[in-house]
């Protein structure tokens, strides 16, 4: 895969995005990836 095809969630820590918030965001991303068949910049 090309780097532009990756979808990344970073900064998950006590000073950044809370794990629960990140998990909810990741679930949303997975649903969108599965629905559209796209990820990364195409998403």
N, C-alpha and C positions, 0 to 999 in steps of 0.2 A: 504494500500500500504506500501511496505517496503521503508525505507528511501532511499535506493539505486535506487528506481524506480522514484524518483522525479528529475525533471530538474529545477534548481534554477538559477535565474539571480539576483545578488545582487550588492551592491555598486552603486546604481543609485542615484546620488546626485551631487551637484555642484563641489565636490572635487574628484569624481570618474567618473563613466560612465555617460555621458550626457543622459538625457531622450530620445532624438531623436535617438541617437545611440542604446540605450537599446531597444527601441521600434522596430527598424529594426532587431536587433538580435532576439528578441522575436518572431517576424513574421516568421523569418527563422526557428527558433526552432519549432514553431507550424506546419509549413509546413512539416518539416522533421518528426515530431511525427505522424502527420496524414498519411503521405505517408508510413512510415515504421511500424506504430503501436507499436513503442517502445519509451521509454523515459529513463531518468536517465543514468546509466552507460551502458545500452544496446544501447543507441542512439549513 
